[in-house]
Amino acid sequence: MWILRRVSYFLLCNNNRRGMATETSAKLRFIDIGGNISDPVYRGIYRGKQAHEDDFMMMLNRAKDVGVSKIMITGTTLEESAKALEVAKLDASLYSTVGCHPTRTTEFDSHPGGADAYLQGLVDLVMDNKGTVVAVGECGLDYDRLQFSPKDVQLKYFERQMELVSATQLPMFLHCRAAHDDFRDIVSKYRDSIPGGVVHSFDGTKE
């Protein structure tokens, strides 16, 4: 099932048949599908300096206390996907995605081994960490920030990441900003091979 808008949390079903909270119904549970918790600030590091003690597990426990049962840590590059995986291994409630954000797609060509090696690195991260990696992404198109990666590069490597989907059969965590027509065309082209996903910042029409 496709969700074509930004979703911060998925509200999961509770035990009440009517889906309404009551004193006797189970505690509501949430899944954060876009957790950027591999950022150093969650370790107390601000602008390269240790500002306070590492309170990562305290933060995670506070989230659990209010019903966040699972968090997907977002992978945005080959390197950041690897970091997200390392964080995900800290707790059974943590999962990750693997992919390259549209604003970082120039990394495919600047990688020492070239674009093929970069893509294979993403594939290897997924295949070596099945069960922890739950989606391909964050990938897509972002024409609001072409200063970071030109349009032609974004288009090329959005399509190349469909090879990652084909190799792993994972759903996609997609990104679309000011690029609806091109985004739609690419997703439509590969739709039959995409096993579902969500689109963050979808900005097309209702139709």
DRENBAKOL-83824 format. One line per 2 residues: number of its first residue (from 1); their letters; for each residue y negated, x negated, z of N, C-alpha, C. Coordinates in steps of 0.1 Angstrom, whole numbers, plus 5000, padded with zeros to 4 digits. Layout:
<sites>
NUM) A) Y/X/Z/Y/X/Z/Y/X/Z | ... $
</sites>
This chain:
<sites>
1) MW) 5012/4992/5000/5000/5000/5000/4988/4991/5000 | 4978/4995/4991/4966/4986/4990/4955/4992/4999 $
3) IL) 4948/4984/5005/4936/4988/5013/4924/4981/5007 | 4916/4988/5000/4905/4982/4992/4892/4982/4999 $
5) RR) 4892/4977/5011/4879/4975/5018/4882/4965/5030 | 4871/4960/5036/4873/4950/5046/4879/4957/5059 $
7) VS) 4889/4951/5064/4896/4957/5076/4897/4945/5086 | 4891/4947/5097/4892/4937/5107/4904/4938/5116 $
9) YF) 4908/4950/5118/4920/4953/5126/4928/4964/5120 | 4941/4963/5121/4950/4975/5118/4953/4982/5131 $
11) LL) 4951/4995/5131/4955/5003/5143/4969/5007/5140 | 4978/5003/5149/4992/5007/5147/4995/5020/5155 $
13) CN) 5005/5027/5151/5009/5040/5156/5013/5039/5171 | 5008/5048/5179/5013/5048/5193/5024/5058/5194 $
15) NN) 5029/5061/5206/5040/5069/5208/5037/5084/5208 | 5024/5087/5208/5020/5101/5207/5022/5107/5193 $
17) RR) 5029/5117/5191/5032/5123/5178/5020/5127/5171 | 5010/5132/5178/4998/5136/5171/4988/5124/5169 $
19) GM) 4992/5112/5173/4983/5101/5171/4971/5101/5180 | 4970/5109/5190/4958/5110/5199/4962/5103/5212 $
21) AT) 4952/5095/5217/4955/5088/5229/4955/5098/5241 | 4965/5097/5250/4965/5104/5262/4969/5095/5273 $
23) ET) 4969/5099/5285/4972/5091/5297/4986/5086/5296 | 4995/5094/5290/5009/5091/5290/5013/5084/5278 $
25) SA) 5005/5083/5268/5009/5076/5255/5008/5061/5257 | 5015/5054/5248/5016/5039/5249/5002/5033/5246 $
27) KL) 5001/5021/5252/4988/5014/5249/4986/5011/5235 | 4974/5013/5230/4971/5011/5216/4973/4996/5213 $
29) RF) 4978/4993/5201/4980/4979/5197/4973/4976/5184 | 4968/4964/5183/4960/4960/5171/4965/4947/5165 $
31) ID) 4963/4946/5152/4966/4933/5146/4953/4928/5139 | 4949/4916/5143/4937/4910/5136/4942/4903/5124 $
33) IG) 4938/4908/5112/4943/4902/5100/4935/4891/5094 | 4924/4888/5101/4915/4877/5095/4910/4868/5106 $
35) GN) 4919/4863/5114/4914/4854/5125/4911/4840/5121 | 4899/4836/5123/4895/4822/5120/4895/4813/5132 $
37) IS) 4906/4814/5140/4907/4808/5153/4912/4793/5152 | 4913/4788/5141/4915/4773/5140/4902/4765/5140 $
39) DP) 4891/4772/5141/4878/4766/5142/4877/4758/5156 | 4871/4746/5156/4871/4738/5168/4863/4745/5180 $
41) VY) 4855/4755/5177/4847/4761/5188/4857/4768/5197 | 4869/4772/5193/4879/4777/5202/4885/4767/5211 $
43) RG) 4882/4754/5208/4887/4744/5217/4875/4738/5225 | 4864/4745/5224/4852/4741/5232/4844/4730/5225 $
45) IY) 4846/4728/5212/4839/4717/5205/4828/4723/5196 | 4816/4720/5198/4805/4725/5191/4797/4713/5185 $
47) RG) 4795/4713/5171/4789/4702/5164/4794/4689/5168 | 4807/4688/5169/4814/4675/5171/4815/4671/5185 $
49) KQ) 4809/4678/5195/4809/4674/5209/4816/4685/5217 | 4823/4680/5227/4830/4688/5237/4820/4695/5246 $
51) AH) 4818/4708/5244/4808/4715/5252/4814/4721/5265 | 4827/4724/5264/4834/4730/5276/4849/4727/5274 $
53) ED) 4856/4730/5285/4871/4727/5284/4877/4736/5273 | 4888/4732/5268/4896/4740/5259/4901/4752/5266 $
55) DF) 4896/4764/5261/4900/4777/5267/4907/4786/5257 | 4914/4779/5247/4921/4787/5236/4931/4797/5241 $
57) MM) 4940/4793/5250/4950/4802/5255/4944/4813/5264 | 4933/4810/5271/4926/4821/5278/4920/4831/5269 $
59) ML) 4914/4826/5258/4909/4835/5248/4920/4844/5242 | 4932/4838/5239/4943/4845/5233/4948/4855/5243 $
61) NR) 4949/4852/5256/4954/4861/5266/4944/4873/5268 | 4931/4870/5267/4922/4881/5268/4924/4891/5256 $
63) AK) 4926/4886/5244/4929/4894/5233/4941/4903/5235 | 4952/4897/5240/4964/4904/5243/4962/4915/5253 $
65) DV) 4953/4912/5263/4951/4922/5274/4944/4935/5269 | 4937/4934/5258/4930/4946/5252/4938/4952/5241 $
67) GV) 4950/4947/5238/4959/4953/5229/4961/4946/5215 | 4955/4934/5214/4957/4926/5201/4971/4920/5202 $
69) SK) 4981/4925/5195/4994/4921/5196/4998/4909/5187 | 4990/4908/5175/4993/4898/5166/4980/4894/5159 $
71) IM) 4979/4881/5155/4967/4876/5148/4972/4868/5136 | 4966/4871/5125/4969/4863/5113/4957/4853/5111 $
73) IT) 4960/4840/5112/4950/4829/5111/4948/4826/5096 | 4936/4827/5091/4933/4825/5077/4933/4811/5072 $
75) GT) 4941/4809/5061/4941/4796/5054/4931/4797/5043 | 4922/4787/5042/4912/4787/5032/4913/4775/5022 $
77) TL) 4920/4765/5025/4923/4754/5016/4937/4748/5020 | 4941/4738/5012/4954/4732/5016/4954/4726/5030 $
79) EE) 4943/4719/5033/4942/4713/5046/4940/4723/5057 | 4931/4733/5055/4929/4743/5065/4941/4752/5067 $
81) SA) 4949/4754/5056/4961/4762/5058/4971/4755/5067 | 4972/4741/5065/4981/4734/5074/4976/4734/5088 $
83) KA) 4963/4734/5091/4957/4735/5104/4960/4749/5110 | 4959/4759/5102/4961/4773/5106/4976/4774/5111 $
85) LE) 4985/4768/5103/4999/4768/5107/5001/4761/5120 | 4995/4750/5123/4996/4742/5135/4992/4751/5147 $
87) VA) 4981/4758/5145/4976/4767/5156/4986/4779/5158 | 4991/4784/5147/5001/4795/5148/5013/4792/5155 $
89) KL) 5017/4779/5156/5029/4775/5163/5027/4775/5178 | 5015/4777/5183/5012/4777/5197/5017/4790/5205 $
91) DA) 5018/4801/5197/5022/4813/5204/5029/4822/5194 | 5039/4830/5200/5047/4839/5191/5039/4850/5185 $
93) SL) 5027/4853/5190/5019/4864/5185/5010/4859/5173 | 5011/4846/5170/5002/4841/5159/5010/4839/5146 $
95) YS) 5003/4842/5135/5009/4840/5122/4997/4834/5113 | 5000/4830/5101/4990/4825/5092/4991/4829/5078 $
97) TV) 4981/4826/5070/4981/4827/5056/4980/4813/5050 | 4983/4812/5037/4982/4800/5030/4976/4802/5016 $
99) GC) 4965/4796/5013/4959/4798/5000/4945/4790/5000 | 4938/4792/4989/4925/4785/4987/4914/4796/4984 $
101) HP) 4904/4796/4992/4893/4805/4991/4886/4802/4978 | 4880/4813/4972/4873/4810/4959/4862/4800/4960 $
103) TR) 4855/4799/4971/4844/4789/4972/4849/4775/4974 | 4862/4773/4976/4868/4760/4978/4877/4755/4966 $
105) TT) 4877/4763/4955/4886/4761/4944/4884/4748/4937 | 4873/4741/4938/4870/4728/4932/4880/4718/4938 $
107) EF) 4886/4721/4949/4895/4711/4955/4908/4709/4947 | 4911/4719/4939/4923/4718/4930/4921/4706/4921 $
109) DS) 4910/4704/4915/4907/4693/4905/4904/4680/4912 | 4899/4681/4924/4895/4668/4931/4907/4663/4940 $
111) HP) 4918/4670/4940/4929/4665/4948/4935/4653/4941 | 4939/4643/4949/4944/4630/4943/4955/4632/4934 $
113) GG) 4964/4642/4936/4975/4644/4927/4972/4654/4916 | 4960/4659/4916/4957/4669/4906/4960/4683/4910 $
115) AD) 4957/4693/4902/4958/4707/4905/4973/4711/4907 | 4982/4706/4900/4996/4709/4901/5001/4705/4915 $
117) AY) 4997/4693/4919/5001/4688/4933/4995/4696/4944 | 4983/4701/4942/4976/4709/4952/4983/4722/4953 $
119) LQ) 4987/4728/4942/4994/4741/4942/5008/4739/4948 | 5014/4729/4945/5028/4726/4951/5027/4724/4966 $
121) GL) 5016/4718/4970/5014/4716/4985/5013/4730/4992 | 5006/4739/4986/5005/4753/4991/5019/4759/4992 $
123) VD) 5026/4758/4981/5040/4764/4980/5048/4758/4991 | 5048/4745/4993/5056/4738/5003/5053/4743/5017 $
125) LV) 5040/4745/5020/5036/4750/5033/5042/4763/5036 | 5042/4772/5026/5049/4785/5028/5064/4784/5030 $
127) MD) 5070/4777/5021/5085/4776/5021/5090/4769/5033 | 5082/4760/5038/5087/4752/5050/5084/4760/5063 $
129) NK) 5077/4771/5062/5072/4778/5074/5074/4793/5072 | 5086/4797/5067/5088/4811/5065/5089/4818/5078 $
131) GT) 5083/4830/5078/5083/4838/5091/5070/4836/5098 | 5064/4824/5097/5050/4822/5103/5039/4825/5093 $
133) VV) 5042/4821/5080/5032/4824/5069/5036/4838/5064 | 5026/4847/5065/5029/4861/5061/5021/4866/5049 $
135) AV) 5012/4858/5043/5005/4862/5032/4999/4850/5024 | 4996/4853/5011/4990/4843/5003/4975/4846/5003 $
137) GE) 4967/4835/5006/4952/4838/5006/4946/4830/5018 | 4934/4830/5018/4925/4840/5013/4921/4835/4999 $
139) CG) 4923/4843/4989/4920/4838/4975/4913/4850/4967 | 4907/4847/4956/4900/4857/4949/4888/4851/4941 $
141) LD) 4877/4859/4941/4865/4856/4934/4853/4858/4943 | 4843/4849/4942/4831/4851/4950/4819/4846/4941 $
143) YD) 4812/4855/4934/4801/4852/4925/4788/4851/4932 | 4788/4854/4945/4776/4853/4953/4773/4839/4957 $
145) RL) 4784/4830/4957/4782/4817/4961/4788/4807/4951 | 4783/4808/4939/4787/4799/4928/4782/4785/4930 $
147) QF) 4773/4783/4939/4769/4769/4942/4780/4760/4948 | 4790/4767/4953/4802/4760/4959/4813/4758/4949 $
149) SP) 4815/4767/4940/4825/4766/4930/4821/4775/4918 | 4820/4769/4906/4816/4776/4894/4825/4787/4890 $
151) KD) 4820/4797/4883/4828/4809/4879/4841/4805/4872 | 4840/4796/4862/4852/4792/4854/4863/4786/4863 $
153) VQ) 4859/4778/4873/4868/4772/4882/4875/4783/4891 | 4867/4792/4896/4872/4803/4904/4882/4811/4897 $
155) LK) 4879/4815/4884/4888/4823/4876/4901/4815/4874 | 4900/4803/4870/4912/4795/4867/4921/4794/4879 $
157) YF) 4916/4791/4891/4925/4789/4902/4928/4802/4910 | 4921/4812/4907/4926/4825/4912/4939/4829/4905 $
159) ER) 4939/4827/4892/4951/4830/4884/4962/4820/4888 | 4959/4807/4890/4969/4798/4893/4976/4802/4906 $
161) QM) 4969/4808/4915/4975/4811/4928/4984/4823/4927 | 4984/4830/4915/4995/4840/4913/5008/4833/4912 $
163) EL) 5009/4821/4908/5021/4813/4908/5026/4811/4922 | 5017/4810/4932/5021/4809/4946/5027/4822/4951 $
165) VS) 5022/4834/4946/5027/4847/4949/5041/4848/4943 | 5042/4844/4931/5055/4845/4924/5066/4837/4931 $
167) AT) 5062/4825/4936/5072/4816/4942/5076/4820/4956 | 5067/4828/4963/5069/4831/4977/5072/4846/4980 $
169) QL) 5068/4854/4970/5069/4869/4971/5063/4874/4984 | 5051/4868/4987/5043/4873/4999/5032/4882/4994 $
171) PM) 5028/4891/5002/5016/4899/4999/5003/4890/4999 | 4992/4896/4994/4980/4888/4992/4969/4892/5002 $
173) FL) 4961/4882/5007/4949/4884/5014/4938/4880/5004 | 4932/4890/4998/4923/4888/4987/4908/4889/4991 $
175) HC) 4900/4882/4983/4885/4882/4985/4878/4886/4972 | 4869/4895/4973/4861/4899/4961/4847/4901/4965 $
177) RA) 4838/4893/4960/4824/4895/4963/4816/4893/4950 | 4809/4904/4946/4800/4905/4934/4808/4900/4922 $
179) AH) 4821/4904/4921/4829/4899/4910/4840/4910/4906 | 4836/4922/4908/4846/4933/4907/4853/4933/4893 $
181) DD) 4846/4933/4882/4852/4935/4869/4863/4924/4866 | 4859/4911/4869/4868/4900/4866/4880/4901/4876 $
183) FR) 4877/4904/4889/4887/4906/4899/4898/4916/4895 | 4892/4928/4891/4901/4939/4887/4910/4935/4875 $
185) DI) 4904/4928/4865/4912/4924/4853/4923/4915/4857 | 4921/4905/4866/4931/4896/4870/4942/4902/4878 $
187) VS) 4938/4910/4888/4948/4917/4896/4956/4927/4888 | 4950/4934/4879/4957/4943/4870/4967/4936/4862 $
189) KY) 4964/4924/4857/4973/4916/4849/4986/4913/4856 | 4984/4910/4869/4996/4905/4877/5001/4916/4887 $
191) RD) 4996/4928/4886/4999/4938/4896/5013/4940/4899 | 5021/4940/4888/5036/4943/4890/5043/4932/4898 $
193) SI) 5037/4920/4898/5044/4909/4906/5037/4907/4920 | 5027/4915/4923/5021/4913/4936/5027/4923/4946 $
195) PG) 5033/4919/4957/5040/4928/4966/5031/4934/4976 | 5018/4938/4972/5009/4944/4982/4999/4934/4987 $
197) GV) 4990/4940/4996/4980/4931/5002/4968/4939/5006 | 4957/4932/5010/4944/4938/5013/4933/4930/5006 $
199) VH) 4922/4937/5004/4911/4931/4997/4899/4931/5007 | 4894/4919/5009/4882/4917/5018/4870/4916/5010 $
201) SF) 4859/4924/5014/4847/4925/5007/4848/4932/4993 | 4857/4941/4992/4858/4948/4979/4845/4955/4976 $
203) DG) 4840/4954/4964/4826/4960/4961/4826/4967/4947 | 4838/4972/4943/4838/4980/4931/4835/4994/4934 $
205) TK) 4836/5002/4924/4833/5017/4925/4846/5024/4931 | 4844/5036/4934/4855/5044/4939/4866/5045/4929 $
207) E) 4863/5047/4916/4872/5047/4905/4880/5035/4904 $
</sites>
